[in-house]
Amino acid sequence: MDRIIYLPLFLIIFPFFGALLSSMIPEGKDRIRNPFVVLISLVSAVATVVVLYYFYHFGSWELLIHRIAPGLEIKLRTEPFAALFAGVAGILWFFSVLYSSGYMAHEHNRRRYYIFYLLSLSMTMGIAFSANLLTLYLFYEFLTIFTYPLVIHEGNKEARAAGIKYLIYSFLGAGLILAGLILTYGNIGTLEFTQGGIVDLSTGTLRMWQVAFLCFILGFGVKAAIMPLHAWLPSAMAAPTPVSALLHAVAVVKSGIFGIVRVMYSVFGITALVGLQLGFFVAGLVSITILTASIIAMQQDVLKRRLAYSTISQLGYITLGAGLFNMIGLTGGLLHIINHAILKITLFFCAGAIITVTGKKKISELNGLGKQMPLTMIAFTIAAIGMIGIPPINGFISKWYLIQGSLEAGAPIFVAVLIGSALLNAAYFLPIVIAAFFKDGQFKKEKGLEAPLSMLIPILVLVIGCLVVGIGLELTVPYLHSIAEYLFFSGGN
């Protein structure tokens, strides 16, 4: 067990040094670099599974890296929510790196691309295992810096503009988080993540804590793409598709969601949250995001932009679950972290395969595509059905829990939001499926692979995962319920 405590640190350091080593491989040596980067991501994915195993058997543990001052420490901790985020990120990162080896085969600056891909993995692991707000904030900032070169990878005017917007929004959000961090430390003297939270509303004024809470929610809400803080995300579609998949399914947006849930339940705690009387404000804000983003998605002809606005809407489900302040709603939100990640990365991988094989980026150009790329479009269809929330695909169960949580909270208005969103999801996903399979176009049935195996295999494995997780509820629901219990209950606040 003594050595196991260093596993979270290993998950941060290993991909970091993997990135440094990959920088020594010359630009044209893809036959060396690609297997090396895939190996680094595979080892990282396996290590996250090992963390889950040891956590299940031995419980939480922590590792102090450096003490700056009393209550200000760089410290890592393995506990339920950390293990969940690290596991999802680590496993899906491996599939994304494998997919990248096919997608990026003919792209420029591949060495730089993989360097920052691995550095971003390192920072995401740091976010996952942070034991306090200070550690989370530092890794959160470095994630912005290391994902910026990925956003601007194409190097054209659109990509550079997207990168500038990404930095402006991200650093403004970071400024708000820093303000909340200062207010919290100044009044409590610690930034530690604790069951039941550390905030005592009797220390300081209620107004001050409301301001601190809003600073955190809006600050992390930038990466979580809460409207009107979302504009960077559709613009970031200028990045290569594997980057889009990471931005939307795993790393950046989920780090924002992770930060929001951490602040709500590990810093403030349920008692303080109820006292702040801002729960329905958060739920109402994200409900507007859920519906508005879905309506905008319907108007997008570029496939990746439609998926981008779908992400903005779907992320709201997770925050909505956290804002309902009950176990069922929180369980639904946590379930959607997993379900959305698998579904959305599958959809983006399908979009990237379509672009690679056909060069088509617009939905209006995909009539009859199912004849040429049946496997890809079947996978797209299954993932789209999951996003709508139709059983037995995995998206159904998280939405079911969110509906139950809304009813338990005495807020049927949110049930209407969820049902309305499902109908809007159907309105912007099903026309793509209908056009691909039931409309005549320029595509025809061809022999051979639809896309390189390195791209097709991740798509097929992940879409099977959508089905397995949707049918085998015992694989996720009990575990996510236990995490919700860990976050929700306390004996100390």
NORZI-V46230 format. One record per backbone hydrogen bond with DSSP energy under -0.5 kcal/mol. NH is the residue of the N-H (numbers start at 0). CO is the residue of the C=O. If there is no record, write none. Layout:
{{NH & CO} {NH & CO}}
//
This chain:
{{4 & 0} {5 & 2} {6 & 3} {9 & 5} {10 & 6} {11 & 7} {11 & 8} {12 & 8} {13 & 9} {15 & 11} {16 & 12} {17 & 13} {18 & 14} {19 & 15} {20 & 16} {21 & 17} {22 & 18} {23 & 20} {24 & 21} {25 & 23} {28 & 25} {29 & 27} {31 & 28} {32 & 28} {33 & 29} {35 & 31} {36 & 32} {37 & 33} {38 & 34} {39 & 35} {40 & 36} {41 & 37} {42 & 38} {43 & 39} {44 & 40} {45 & 41} {46 & 42} {47 & 43} {48 & 44} {49 & 45} {50 & 46} {51 & 47} {52 & 48} {53 & 49} {54 & 50} {55 & 51} {56 & 52} {57 & 53} {58 & 54} {60 & 77} {62 & 75} {64 & 62} {64 & 73} {65 & 73} {67 & 65} {67 & 71} {68 & 71} {71 & 68} {72 & 70} {73 & 65} {74 & 72} {75 & 62} {76 & 128} {77 & 60} {78 & 76} {82 & 78} {83 & 79} {84 & 80} {85 & 81} {86 & 82} {87 & 83} {88 & 84} {89 & 85} {90 & 86} {91 & 87} {92 & 88} {93 & 89} {94 & 90} {95 & 91} {96 & 92} {97 & 93} {98 & 94} {99 & 95} {100 & 96} {101 & 97} {101 & 98} {102 & 98} {103 & 99} {104 & 101} {106 & 103} {112 & 108} {113 & 109} {114 & 110} {115 & 111} {116 & 112} {117 & 113} {118 & 114} {119 & 115} {120 & 116} {121 & 117} {122 & 118} {123 & 119} {124 & 120} {125 & 121} {126 & 122} {127 & 123} {128 & 124} {129 & 126} {130 & 74} {132 & 190} {135 & 131} {136 & 132} {137 & 133} {138 & 134} {139 & 135} {140 & 136} {141 & 137} {142 & 138} {143 & 139} {144 & 140} {145 & 141} {146 & 142} {147 & 143} {148 & 144} {150 & 146} {151 & 147} {152 & 149} {154 & 151} {159 & 155} {160 & 156} {161 & 157} {162 & 158} {163 & 159} {164 & 160} {165 & 161} {166 & 162} {167 & 163} {168 & 164} {169 & 165} {170 & 166} {171 & 167} {172 & 168} {173 & 169} {174 & 170} {175 & 171} {176 & 172} {177 & 173} {178 & 174} {179 & 175} {180 & 176} {181 & 177} {182 & 178} {183 & 179} {184 & 180} {185 & 181} {186 & 182} {187 & 183} {188 & 183} {188 & 184} {190 & 70} {192 & 130} {193 & 191} {193 & 265} {195 & 264} {195 & 486} {196 & 193} {197 & 266} {198 & 266} {200 & 198} {202 & 199} {203 & 201} {208 & 204} {209 & 205} {210 & 206} {211 & 207} {212 & 208} {213 & 209} {214 & 210} {215 & 211} {216 & 212} {217 & 213} {218 & 214} {219 & 215} {220 & 216} {221 & 217} {221 & 218} {222 & 218} {223 & 219} {224 & 221} {225 & 220} {228 & 225} {232 & 229} {233 & 229} {234 & 230} {235 & 231} {236 & 233} {237 & 234} {238 & 235} {242 & 239} {243 & 239} {244 & 240} {245 & 241} {246 & 242} {247 & 243} {248 & 244} {249 & 244} {249 & 245} {250 & 245} {252 & 246} {254 & 250} {255 & 251} {256 & 252} {257 & 253} {258 & 254} {259 & 255} {260 & 256} {261 & 257} {262 & 258} {263 & 259} {264 & 260} {265 & 261} {266 & 261} {266 & 262} {267 & 262} {268 & 263} {271 & 267} {272 & 268} {273 & 269} {274 & 270} {275 & 271} {276 & 272} {276 & 273} {277 & 272} {281 & 277} {282 & 278} {283 & 279} {284 & 280} {285 & 281} {286 & 282} {287 & 283} {288 & 284} {289 & 285} {290 & 286} {291 & 287} {292 & 288} {293 & 289} {294 & 290} {295 & 291} {296 & 292} {297 & 293} {298 & 294} {298 & 295} {299 & 296} {302 & 360} {305 & 301} {306 & 302} {307 & 303} {308 & 304} {309 & 305} {310 & 306} {311 & 307} {312 & 308} {313 & 309} {314 & 310} {315 & 311} {315 & 312} {316 & 312} {316 & 313} {317 & 313} {317 & 314} {318 & 314} {319 & 315} {320 & 316} {321 & 317} {322 & 318} {323 & 319} {323 & 320} {324 & 321} {329 & 325} {330 & 326} {331 & 327} {332 & 328} {333 & 329} {334 & 330} {335 & 331} {336 & 332} {336 & 333} {337 & 333} {338 & 334} {339 & 335} {340 & 336} {341 & 337} {342 & 338} {343 & 339} {344 & 340} {345 & 341} {346 & 342} {347 & 343} {348 & 344} {349 & 345} {350 & 346} {351 & 347} {352 & 348} {353 & 349} {354 & 350} {355 & 351} {356 & 352} {357 & 353} {358 & 353} {358 & 354} {359 & 353} {362 & 300} {364 & 361} {365 & 362} {367 & 434} {368 & 365} {369 & 435} {370 & 367} {371 & 367} {371 & 368} {372 & 368} {376 & 372} {377 & 373} {378 & 374} {379 & 375} {380 & 376} {381 & 377} {382 & 378} {383 & 379} {384 & 380} {385 & 381} {386 & 382} {387 & 383} {388 & 384} {389 & 384} {392 & 389} {393 & 465} {395 & 392} {397 & 393} {398 & 394} {399 & 395} {400 & 396} {401 & 397} {402 & 398} {403 & 399} {404 & 400} {405 & 401} {406 & 402} {407 & 403} {408 & 404} {409 & 406} {410 & 405} {413 & 410} {414 & 410} {415 & 411} {416 & 412} {417 & 413} {418 & 414} {419 & 415} {420 & 416} {421 & 417} {422 & 418} {423 & 419} {424 & 420} {425 & 421} {426 & 422} {427 & 423} {428 & 424} {429 & 425} {431 & 428} {432 & 428} {433 & 429} {434 & 430} {435 & 431} {436 & 432} {437 & 433} {438 & 434} {442 & 366} {454 & 451} {455 & 451} {456 & 452} {458 & 454} {459 & 455} {460 & 456} {461 & 457} {462 & 458} {463 & 459} {464 & 460} {465 & 461} {466 & 462} {467 & 463} {468 & 464} {469 & 465} {470 & 466} {471 & 467} {472 & 470} {474 & 471} {475 & 472} {476 & 472} {479 & 475} {480 & 476} {481 & 477} {482 & 478} {483 & 479} {484 & 480} {485 & 481} {486 & 482} {487 & 483} {488 & 484}}
//
